[in-house]
Amino acid sequence: MNWIDRIALILLIVGGLNWGSVGLFQYDLVGALFGGMSGIISRIIFTLVGIAGLWCISLLFRGSED
């Protein structure tokens, strides 16, 4: 697993935890920390999480590196 894979997985974990807090508590943690859903930093983070999700699709189709 290279460094891009690790960053992508970390971003997906952040996104997953954020969506979990939205689903369970109706609280957008990223939005609260970085200026709401329309804040520029929040939008950048949401975009990076989306790109990380697309990147991680490739993890499903890779062979093992043993």
Secondary structure as UniProt FT lines:
FT   HELIX           3..25
FT   HELIX           29..33
FT   TURN            34..35
FT   TURN            37..38
FT   HELIX           40..60
//
